């Protein structure tokens, strides 16, 4: 009876009655409200002030853009008469938060779309940023921060990082209000998990119902929990703040991530291995061949069939290292396996191969992800 009561308390209130090592996580760190997303903006602009590293005169789009810009100030110059390497045309990208008010600033990413060698020292002229609907939501302008450089003279080039892309911190200013209403037409909202899992979704629903002391949350599927307001007239801001601060113990999937290029192994603490025996050993075979010439030096007079012959001399060396045997008990972790293999001086590359073999044998109870 006591065990059942402890189990019910752990589910309803998220109480760690069994001394689990997993920490609770606030609800706002486990997912998002459906409909709350960033709004992508894109634009086209002109960067000036470059030290001869801009687009070449053969770039017709750059010449036409400069002519169009000058026409706004009643300066009429044909595009074919413009010749400058201090200007470059660029593409602009920005993201507005789900709730944005007029005057809010966001960062702008700048990328060269011409043949400019570098955007170092350039300044973006005023440029509109549009959404997918074609409306202008922000205006971008300012000096570009480039994390690199490129200098070339007489065929000698000195370059660091990628100087054809940069950023303007806070370079775009919102011109309209962007609001993402969290509520559905019936007054409820859907909370979407970043990592779909039925156990986590059920724990979230139980924690929400326990917090508001009524049945307001129901699990729709492994990633969506539908939540209704306790009262239609309740304060929405207070309701959302209360939801975000609810703490839940998420159920995480066991994963082992392997990067074969760098030899990196990252395993979660819940990645377990069944009882298994691993034998590791290396057999090194070194084959070396050298050639020597056989000369008929003992004959005073040679005939037509006597000649110099080149013969191979092959040496084969076999070096068999002593194999190491590792035995693990049932429900051992990946960390214990890696520690045991390190004791017998197994390289990271070999550990990766051993983990792949254990997974193929069905003894690794975790998702193996190769990068």
N, C-alpha and C positions, 0 to 999 in steps of 0.2 A: 504493500500500500504506500509506503514511504517513497519507494522508487518511482511509482507511477506519479505521485504528487510532484516530485522533483522534476520529472520529465515534462509534466504539464506546465510547471512554472518556467522551465527553460524555453519552452516554445512560445508561451504567451508573452512573457516579459523580457525575453532575451537574457535571462540571468545565467551566468556561467557557474552552475551548481556543481558541475563535474570537474572543475579545475582545468578546463580546456585552455590551451595556450593561444587559441585564435582570438584576436582582438575584435571588438565591435567597431563597425564603420558607420558613419552617419549616412543617412539615406541620400543626401545630395551628392555623395561621392560614389554612388553605385549606379547612377543612370541619369536620366533627364526626363522632364515633362514633355509629352508628345506635343509637337508644334513649336517648341522652343528650340530654335536653331539659328546659326549665324547666317547672315545674308551676304552672298558673294557679289562683289562689284568689280567691274572691269572698265578700263579707259585707255585713251591714247593721248600721248603728250610729247612735248619737245623739251629736250635738255640742252641748256646753253652753258657757256663758260668753260668748255673743254679746251685743254691745251693742245690743240691740233690732233686730238685722238678721236674726233667724231666721225660721222659718216663721210664717205668719199663723195666727190662731186658726181660720180656716175649713179648715185642713188637718187632716182627721180622722185621717190616719195618724200625724201627729206627736203629736196628743193621746193616741191610743191607745198609742203607744210609750212616752210618758212615764208613763201609768197602769200599763202592764206593768212598767216599770222600778221604780216606787215599790212595787209589790206584792211585789217580792223583799225589801223591808225592812219588810214588814208595815204598809205605809201604803196604805190603801184610799181612793182618790179616783176618782169617776166621770170618765170621759174628757171628758164635755161640760162639766165644771166647771173644766177646765184652760185657762188663758188666759195664754200667755207668748210673747214674741217673742225670747227669749234661747236658744231651743233649735231645732235643725234635724236632720232625719233625712238620712242620707247613705248612699251606696253605697261599698263598700271593695273595692279590688283589690290583689293582691300576686302575686309570682312567686317560687316556691322554686327554688333551683338544683337541678341534677340529683342532687347529693349533699348532703343536709342532715341535720344532727344536732340533737338536742334542745338548745334554748337559742340556736341560731343566729338572728340578726336579719336581717330584710329590710325594705325600704321599703314603705310603704303609700300608695296613691293614694286621695284622698278627693274625692268629687263629691256635690254637693247634688242630692237628688231631690225636694225640695219647692219652695216658693216663697221660700226665703230670699234676701235681697239680698246677703249677704256672709258668709263663714266666717272673716273676720279675727278673731283673738284667741280662737277656739274651741278646745275640748279634747275629744277623742274619748273617750267612755266605753268600758270594756272590752267588746270585741265579738269573736265567733268568726269565723274565716275558714275556709270549707269548700271542698273540692275538688269535681270533677264527680261523685264517688261519694257526696257528701253527708256525708263524714266531716270532722271538725274537725282541721285540720293546724296552725293557728297562732292566736294571740290577739293582737289589736291594741289599742293604747291610747296616748294621748299628745297633746301639743300640736300643732296643725296649723300648718304653714308655708304661708302664702298669698303668692304673688308679686304682689299687687295690693291695691287697696282700693276702697271705694265709700262715699261719704258724701253724704247728701241731706238737705236741710232746706228746707221751704217751697217745694218744687218745684225747687230748685237741686240739681244732681247733679254730683259730682266723682268720677270713676272712672278707675282705671288697671288695665290688663290685665283678667284675668277672676277676680274674687274669689270665685266660687262653686265653685272647685276648688283643691285644695291637696295637700300631701304631708306625711307623717310619716316623716322619715329614721330608719330602724331602728325603726319603730313596731310591728312585728309580731315575735313570738317563736315559733319553731317548737316544737311540743309533741310531735311524733313524728319518728322517723328516716325519711328518704326516701332510698332507695338505688336507683340505676339500674344494674343489672349490665351491663357492656359486652359480655360474652361471650355467644355463642349456645350452644344446648345441646351442640353438637359441639366447643366450646372455641375457636371462631373469632370474629372480630368483623368488622363491615362499616363501612368508613370512607366517609362520604358527602361529596362535594365541594359547596361552596357554588355554584360555577360549573361545571356539567357540561361536560366536554371530554375527548375520547378521548386526545388527546396528553398532557394533564396527568395523566390517570389512568394511562397507560402509563409515564410518567416516574416517578410515585410508586411503582408496583409494582416497577420496575427498581431504584429507589433502596433500597427496603425489602429486596429480595432481596440486593442487594449489601451492605447493612449487616449482615444476619444470615448471609450467605454460604450461603443455601439458599433453595429455592423455597417461600416462605411466603405470598406475595402474588399474587393473580390478579385481573385486571380483569373484573368482571361486566358492566358497561355504562359509559356515559360519565360516570356520577356515583358509582358504587359500586366500591370495591376490597375484596375479601374477604381478610382477613389471619388466618393461623393462628399460634398460639404456636409458637416454635421447639421448646419442650419443654413437655409438659403440666404438669410440676412446676416450671416456671420462676416467678420472682417476678413477679406481675401488675403491681405498681407499677413495677418496673424496666422491664418490657416496655413499658408505656404511656409512661413517661418517655422511653424510647429512641425510640419511634415519633414522639412529638410534636416531638423535636429534629432529626429528619431534614429536611434542606434540599433543596428541589426548585425548579427554575425553571418556574413555571406558564406555560402557553400561554394568553394572554389574547386575547379577541375584540376586533377593532378596532371602536370605538364613537365616535360623535360625538353628544353630548347638547346639545340646543338648547332653551332656555327663551324662547319668544317674548314672554312677558309682561315679563320683565326684560331681555331682550336678551343673555342669557348663553350663551356657547358654550364647551363643555368637550370636548376631543378627546384621545384617547390618543395616545401617541407612535408607535404602529404603524398609525395611520390614514393610508392612502396614497391618492394621486390620480394617475390616469393622465395622459398628456400631453393638455393641454386649453388652450383659449384663452378668456378671459373678457373681454367688452367691456361696459363700464358707462358709462351716461350718463343724464342727466335732462333732460326737456323740461318746462318749467314754463309753463303757460298761465294768465294772470290776466285774468279778464273782469270789468270794472267798468261798472256801469250807473247813470247819474244822470238825473234827470227835471227838466224846466223847463217853465214855462207860457208859451204863445204868446198875447200880448195884442194885440187889434186897436186899437192906440193911435193910428194915423194917420187913422182915419175919424172925421169930425165927427158923423156920425149913423149909427147901426147899424140893420141890418134884423133880421128874425126869424131868418135863417139865419147870422148872424154871432155867434160865441161864443168863449170862451176854450178852448184845446186844450192838454192836457198831453202833451208829446213826450219820448220817451226818448233819451238820449245815451249810446251804448255805446262803450267803449274796450277793445280787446283787445291785451294785451302778451304777447309770446312771448319767453321767455328759455331758450335751449338751451345747456346747459353742455357744455363740451368733454368727450367721452367718453374714458375711460381704458381701455387694453388691457393685459391681464396675460397673459403666456405662461409656462407652467410646464412643466418637463421631466418626463419619465416618472418615476414612483415618488416624486413630491414629497409632502411631508407636509402635513397640514391647517394646521399652524403656519406653514409657508412661504407657503401661500396667504393666510392671514390677514395675515401681515406684508406681502405684496405688495399686498394690497388696502388696507391702512392707509396705504401710501405715496401712494396716489392719493386719500386722504381719503374712503374709502367708510365709511358709517355701519355700525353693528352690525346694524341691521335689514336693510340691503341685503346684508350679508355672509351673513345667514341665508337670504335669498332666493337668493343665488348658490349656496350650498351645496346647497339643495334642487334647484336646476336642474342642478348637476353630478351629484347623485345620480340624478336622472331620466334624465340622459344616459348613465348607466352608468360614469362616470369616477371616482366616489367608491367606493373599496373598503373600506367600513366600514358598520356598521349605524347608520342615522340615527334617533335617538330624539327625538321632539318632546314637550315637557312643557307 
